[in-house]
Amino acid sequence: MSTNTNRTIPTERGMRIAERRILVAAAQAGHEAYWNTLRQTGAVTVKAASGEIVERKRDGSVKVIKHLSIGKRVKPGTILKRVK
């Protein structure tokens, strides 16, 4: 009789832990990429923040490019279709 010590089917608890790790890793990767862009190129990055499109420079200064109008709220899972 051989006993299989490796689990091939993950438990629900194991899946939840793995999902949390993926979310954390993705967030960290995004932040690292953002700061690496500023550090390495010395260039600016453009992002939406607090209803505005802003340009952030390496020295930390921020310039507002455009004020954004309030958008429509969309429930998660809603499928949007392009209108022709």
N, CA, C and O of each residue as an XYZ file, in Angstrom:
336
protein
N       0.815     -1.181      0.000
C       0.000      0.000      0.000
C       0.866      1.254      0.000
O       1.744      1.412      0.848
N       0.621      2.115     -0.926
C       1.347      3.371     -0.945
C       0.401      4.494     -0.528
O      -0.770      4.518     -0.909
N       0.921      5.394      0.238
C       0.105      6.541      0.656
C       0.519      7.748     -0.156
O       1.708      8.015     -0.335
N      -0.433      8.445     -0.625
C      -0.181      9.640     -1.419
C      -0.095     10.832     -0.466
O      -1.110     11.275      0.071
N       1.100     11.344     -0.259
C       1.276     12.473      0.651
C       1.058     13.811     -0.039
O       0.858     14.820      0.636
N       1.091     13.844     -1.352
C       0.848     15.084     -2.091
C      -0.630     15.212     -2.391
O      -1.249     14.301     -2.941
N      -1.185     16.347     -2.024
C      -2.600     16.598     -2.335
C      -2.713     17.135     -3.741
O      -2.025     18.090     -4.103
N      -3.557     16.542     -4.521
C      -3.755     17.036     -5.880
C      -4.964     17.952     -5.952
O      -5.064     18.769     -6.867
N      -5.877     17.831     -5.011
C      -7.067     18.679     -4.982
C      -6.924     19.649     -3.814
O      -6.907     19.228     -2.657
N      -6.820     20.957     -4.111
C      -6.664     21.922     -3.032
C      -7.961     22.068     -2.224
O      -9.063     21.887     -2.742
N      -7.794     22.391     -0.976
C      -8.964     22.607     -0.128
C      -9.496     24.014     -0.374
O      -8.816     24.845     -0.975
N     -10.696     24.273      0.085
C     -11.285     25.610     -0.042
C     -10.422     26.642      0.681
O     -10.186     27.734      0.165
N      -9.958     26.294      1.866
C      -9.111     27.198      2.647
C      -7.815     27.504      1.891
O      -7.372     28.651      1.836
N      -7.217     26.465      1.314
C      -5.993     26.647      0.549
C      -6.195     27.549     -0.658
O      -5.330     28.363     -0.982
N      -7.324     27.408     -1.316
C      -7.629     28.248     -2.481
C      -7.800     29.712     -2.068
O      -7.326     30.611     -2.763
N      -8.466     29.951     -0.953
C      -8.661     31.333     -0.480
C      -7.322     31.989     -0.134
O      -7.097     33.158     -0.447
N      -6.452     31.239      0.502
C      -5.135     31.770      0.840
C      -4.358     32.100     -0.428
O      -3.730     33.155     -0.514
N      -4.397     31.216     -1.402
C      -3.693     31.442     -2.673
C      -4.252     32.663     -3.399
O      -3.491     33.444     -3.969
N      -5.569     32.833     -3.385
C      -6.187     33.976     -4.052
C      -5.750     35.286     -3.409
O      -5.492     36.266     -4.108
N      -5.666     35.307     -2.083
C      -5.207     36.516     -1.395
C      -3.770     36.839     -1.768
O      -3.414     38.002     -1.953
N      -2.950     35.808     -1.877
C      -1.547     36.029     -2.246
C      -1.429     36.621     -3.643
O      -0.589     37.487     -3.885
N      -2.264     36.158     -4.555
C      -2.235     36.669     -5.928
C      -2.603     38.144     -5.948
O      -1.952     38.933     -6.633
N      -3.638     38.528     -5.205
C      -4.055     39.931     -5.172
C      -2.962     40.825     -4.594
O      -2.697     41.908     -5.115
N      -2.342     40.374     -3.536
C      -1.270     41.150     -2.906
C      -0.086     41.277     -3.853
O       0.480     42.361     -4.001
N       0.291     40.179     -4.493
C       1.421     40.187     -5.422
C       1.149     41.115     -6.606
O       2.048     41.831     -7.046
N      -0.065     41.112     -7.121
C      -0.419     41.971     -8.249
C      -0.354     43.444     -7.849
O       0.147     44.272     -8.610
N      -0.848     43.769     -6.680
C      -0.804     45.151     -6.209
C       0.635     45.609     -6.021
O       0.990     46.720     -6.413
N       1.461     44.762     -5.425
C       2.869     45.107     -5.226
C       3.586     45.301     -6.561
O       4.386     46.225     -6.710
N       3.302     44.442     -7.520
C       3.939     44.550     -8.835
C       3.552     45.857     -9.518
O       4.389     46.503    -10.148
N       2.305     46.240     -9.396
C       1.853     47.508     -9.984
C       2.553     48.701     -9.370
O       2.994     49.599    -10.087
N       2.660     48.723     -8.045
C       3.338     49.820     -7.366
C       4.816     49.864     -7.736
O       5.368     50.939     -7.974
N       5.449     48.713     -7.784
C       6.866     48.664     -8.137
C       7.104     49.158     -9.557
O       8.059     49.894     -9.804
N       6.248     48.762    -10.489
C       6.394     49.202    -11.876
C       6.234     50.716    -11.981
O       6.973     51.376    -12.712
N       5.274     51.256    -11.252
C       5.031     52.702    -11.265
C       6.260     53.459    -10.780
O       6.716     54.395    -11.437
N       6.798     53.054     -9.625
C       7.954     53.764     -9.061
C       9.224     53.506     -9.863
O      10.080     54.385     -9.956
N       9.361     52.320    -10.441
C      10.524     52.051    -11.290
C      10.522     52.943    -12.516
O      11.579     53.398    -12.951
N       9.355     53.199    -13.076
C       9.242     54.083    -14.231
C       9.736     55.475    -13.875
O      10.497     56.084    -14.627
N       9.300     55.972    -12.729
C       9.748     57.298    -12.317
C      11.250     57.320    -12.031
O      11.945     58.258    -12.422
N      11.743     56.300    -11.355
C      13.154     56.252    -10.964
C      14.087     56.110    -12.163
O      15.073     56.838    -12.279
N      13.778     55.184    -13.041
C      14.707     54.848    -14.118
C      14.699     55.862    -15.253
O      15.760     56.228    -15.758
N      13.539     56.315    -15.656
C      13.473     57.191    -16.818
C      13.533     58.659    -16.458
O      13.910     59.493    -17.280
N      13.161     58.976    -15.225
C      13.095     60.386    -14.854
C      11.936     61.065    -15.544
O      11.763     62.279    -15.441
N      11.152     60.288    -16.242
C      10.023     60.821    -16.990
C       8.826     61.030    -16.063
O       8.924     60.883    -14.845
N       7.741     61.363    -16.654
C       6.515     61.572    -15.896
C       5.587     60.384    -16.101
O       5.692     59.661    -17.092
N       4.702     60.198    -15.178
C       3.646     59.217    -15.357
C       2.324     59.952    -15.293
O       2.200     60.968    -14.609
N       1.351     59.443    -15.998
C       0.034     60.053    -16.026
C      -0.931     59.074    -15.401
O      -0.933     57.889    -15.734
N      -1.761     59.578    -14.482
C      -2.727     58.695    -13.846
C      -3.960     59.480    -13.460
O      -3.924     60.707    -13.360
N      -5.047     58.770    -13.245
C      -6.278     59.385    -12.778
C      -6.264     59.343    -11.259
O      -6.024     58.295    -10.661
N      -6.522     60.487    -10.638
C      -6.539     60.555     -9.186
C      -7.558     61.596     -8.749
O      -7.483     62.754     -9.159
N      -8.495     61.192     -7.931
C      -9.487     62.105     -7.352
C     -10.231     62.917     -8.408
O     -10.416     64.124     -8.254
N     -10.650     62.260     -9.465
C     -11.436     62.938    -10.494
C     -10.627     63.835    -11.415
O     -11.188     64.704    -12.083
N      -9.319     63.636    -11.458
C      -8.466     64.435    -12.329
C      -7.432     63.537    -12.996
O      -7.036     62.509    -12.447
N      -7.003     63.941    -14.185
C      -5.863     63.275    -14.809
C      -4.662     64.131    -14.446
O      -4.616     65.322    -14.753
N      -3.690     63.507    -13.787
C      -2.535     64.259    -13.314
C      -1.247     63.697    -13.890
O      -1.157     62.517    -14.227
N      -0.263     64.560    -13.993
C       1.065     64.195    -14.448
C       1.970     64.277    -13.220
O       2.082     65.339    -12.608
N       2.607     63.185    -12.858
C       3.482     63.174    -11.687
C       4.913     63.017    -12.155
O       5.239     62.116    -12.929
N       5.764     63.911    -11.670
C       7.175     63.889    -12.049
C       7.996     63.185    -10.989
O       7.519     62.903     -9.890
N       9.241     62.907    -11.343
C      10.149     62.182    -10.461
C      10.361     62.902     -9.132
O      10.509     62.258     -8.093
N      10.377     64.223     -9.161
C      10.620     64.988     -7.936
C       9.389     65.048     -7.026
O       9.443     65.626     -5.940
N       8.280     64.450     -7.474
C       7.072     64.404     -6.655
C       6.064     65.486     -6.990
O       4.952     65.484     -6.463
N       6.442     66.410     -7.861
C       5.500     67.468     -8.223
C       4.388     66.907     -9.099
O       4.592     65.965     -9.866
N       3.216     67.503     -8.969
C       2.027     67.024     -9.685
C       1.420     68.188    -10.458
O       1.288     69.296     -9.938
N       1.053     67.917    -11.713
C       0.414     68.934    -12.553
C      -0.919     68.351    -13.033
O      -0.951     67.251    -13.585
N      -2.013     69.083    -12.825
C      -3.323     68.629    -13.272
C      -3.428     68.874    -14.773
O      -3.243     69.996    -15.245
N      -3.726     67.813    -15.515
C      -3.865     67.920    -16.962
C      -5.318     68.193    -17.336
O      -5.605     69.017    -18.205
N      -6.235     67.482    -16.662
C      -7.645     67.616    -17.016
C      -8.512     67.207    -15.829
O      -8.190     66.263    -15.108
N      -9.608     67.923    -15.637
C     -10.599     67.538    -14.643
C     -11.591     66.595    -15.312
O     -12.066     66.874    -16.413
N     -11.904     65.491    -14.663
C     -12.805     64.496    -15.225
C     -14.222     64.706    -14.712
O     -14.436     65.039    -13.547
N     -15.178     64.506    -15.603
C     -16.568     64.583    -15.166
C     -16.907     63.303    -14.408
O     -16.253     62.273    -14.570
N     -17.934     63.389    -13.584
C     -18.345     62.227    -12.809
C     -18.895     61.171    -13.759
O     -19.768     61.454    -14.579
N     -18.384     59.971    -13.641
C     -18.804     58.887    -14.523
C     -20.000     58.129    -13.972
O     -20.495     58.420    -12.883
N     -20.445     57.172    -14.730
C     -21.556     56.327    -14.304
C     -21.027     55.228    -13.400
O     -19.952     54.680    -13.642
N     -21.772     54.911    -12.372
C     -21.406     53.786    -11.524
C     -21.898     52.512    -12.201
O     -23.020     52.450    -12.702
N     -21.052     51.518    -12.205
C     -21.381     50.242    -12.827
C     -21.186     49.152    -11.794
O     -20.157     49.095    -11.122
N     -22.180     48.289    -11.671
C     -22.077     47.190    -10.715
C     -21.043     46.184    -11.203
O     -20.946     45.932    -12.404
N     -20.275     45.608    -10.291
C     -19.313     44.585    -10.692
C     -20.011     43.430    -11.396
O     -21.074     42.986    -10.963
N     -19.422     42.950    -12.466
C     -19.986     41.838    -13.210
C     -20.880     42.253    -14.361
O     -21.325     41.408    -15.138
N     -21.151     43.563    -14.482
C     -21.985     44.054    -15.559
C     -21.236     43.894    -16.879
O     -20.048     44.207    -16.960
N     -21.907     43.420    -17.888
C     -21.304     43.248    -19.214
C     -21.678     44.461    -20.059
O     -22.856     44.740    -20.282
N     -20.668     45.169    -20.519
C     -20.897     46.351    -21.334
C     -20.701     45.992    -22.799
O     -19.807     45.221    -23.149
N     -21.542     46.557    -23.644
C     -21.441     46.310    -25.085
C     -21.234     47.638    -25.793
O     -21.840     48.650    -25.442
N     -20.365     47.614    -26.798
C     -20.088     48.798    -27.579
C     -21.267     49.113    -28.502
O     -21.785     48.227    -29.182
N     -21.683     50.369    -28.519
C     -22.783     50.796    -29.371
C     -22.204     51.263    -30.699
O     -21.256     52.047    -30.729
N     -22.783     50.772    -31.809
C     -22.278     51.159    -33.137
C     -22.981     52.350    -33.652
O     -22.685     52.814    -34.753
